[in-house]
Amino acid sequence: MKTCQNMNEVREEIDALDREIVPLLLKRLHYINEAGRIKADRNTVRDSWRVEDVVSKAIATARKEQGNEQYIEDIYRNLIEWSINHEYSIWDKEHSD
């Protein structure tokens, strides 16, 4: 990571990171869509064990990177909640008769 000298440099670095992050988030969303399509039972969309598994892995990665664990946990909990709600909508669409 670089030390920036001014706000233009900060913004350039953030913009560059966003160009990397957005495609990864969209790829993750693809697999959320796949889960909504594949799961046979709507009651399996929310899987509390899996939520905690994903969050704990994200926190462990933050710890390994010596990063802010609370920041990562908060982001992941919000990301997962949005993903679960989206998966419900995909499940409903795929399984409506």
Buried (B, 14 or more C-beta within 10 A) or exposed (E): EEEEEEEEEEEEEEEEEEEEEEEEEEEEBEEBBEBBEEBEEEEEBBBEEEBEEBBEEBBEEBEEEEEEBEEBBEBBBEBBEEBBEBBBEBBEEEEEE
